[in-house]
Amino acid sequence: MGSGRSIDHVVVAVRDLDQAAQTYQALGFTLTPRAMHDERMGTSNRLAQFAAKNFIELLEVDRPDTLARHDFAASPPLFSFGDHNRLAVKDREGASMLVFATNDAEADAARFAAAGLPSFAPFSFERRATLPDGAQVTLAFSLAFVRAPDMPRAGFFACENRSQEYFWKPAYQSHANGSTGITAVYLSSPDPKRDAMFVGKMFNAEIRSTSGGYIVACGPSQVLRVLTPQAIAERDPSLAACARQTAFLAGICLASSGKHEFIPAAQAHGVFIEWIAT
C-alpha cells in the first residue's frame, strides 16, 4: 500500500507530563527534555523520537489560561492546538491527535479545502529545544489542521518541520525497548467506513476492508486501522469503558528490534502500545 501520507507523530495528551514521562521511561523509551510551546498553545511536551523519523509526543496543557480557544466562526476559522488538547484531556488521557508529515503546510491547507474538508489557515510557531550536548536551539513548525465534525475527540493535522537539522538526533532515537518507528495507529470508531473515508480523503489514500473495520494507507510503510469499538475492546479490554459513540485514537504499533509485546492503555496513559519484532 503506497498511497496516502506518512505519519509524522501521535500526540498523547496527559494531565501530568512528569508522571507520564516516568511511565514511558519505565517502558524503555528515551525522551527528549521537557520543552515549552508558546503562550497561544499553552502546552509543554517530551518526545520519544524514532530512527524511522517519526515520534510520540507526550503533551501537557500546563498553561490553560493563556492558550487561544477554538473560533470556528472566525474568518478564517481558528483551530487551536492547545484548546483541542485541553478539551481532550478533560475527558480522558490518551492519544488526541494524529499528525502527518509535510514539506508544505500551506499547500496541504489548500488541499484540504479543495477536498471539501473543514480546514483552517496554517499555524506557525517556534519553540526552544535542548540538544543532547546541552546546547539550546530554536525549532520552527507550520501546521495545517483539518477537522472531522464526527470525530471531535480525534484531531488531525499536517506538520511541516522547518528545523530538521536540529530536531532529529540519534541520541534521542535509541530506546531500551528496541522501538524503531511507528508502523500503525488504531482509531476506535462507531462507523469505521465513514471515518476511514474521511482520513483517506485528506491525502487520497487507499482504503481496504479488514476484520472489524478498515485500513487506511499512510505512505509506503504505515497504516491507520479504523476498527469498531468492539474490535478495539477485544484487543485491549481496558478501553471497553471508552467505547462510546464518538471515535477516538486508541493505540500505537511500533516496530521493534527485539521484542513482541503489548502494553494496555491503562498502563500507558490512555493509549495501548504494541511492539512488533522486525
Secondary structure, DSSP 8 states (H G I E B T S, - for coil): ---S--EEEEEEEES-HHHHHHHHHHTT------EE--TTT-EEEEEEE-TTS-EEEEEEE--TTTS---BTTSSS-B--HHHHHHHHHHH-SEEEEEEEEES-HHHHHHHHHHTT--B---EEEEEEEE-TTS-EEEEEEEEEEE--TT-TT-EEEEEEES-HHHH--GGGS--TT-EEEEEEEEEE-SSHHHHHHHHHHHTT--EEEETTEEEEEETTTEEEEEE-HHHHHHH-GGGGGG-SSS-EEEEEEEEESS--EEE-GGGTTT-EEEEEE-
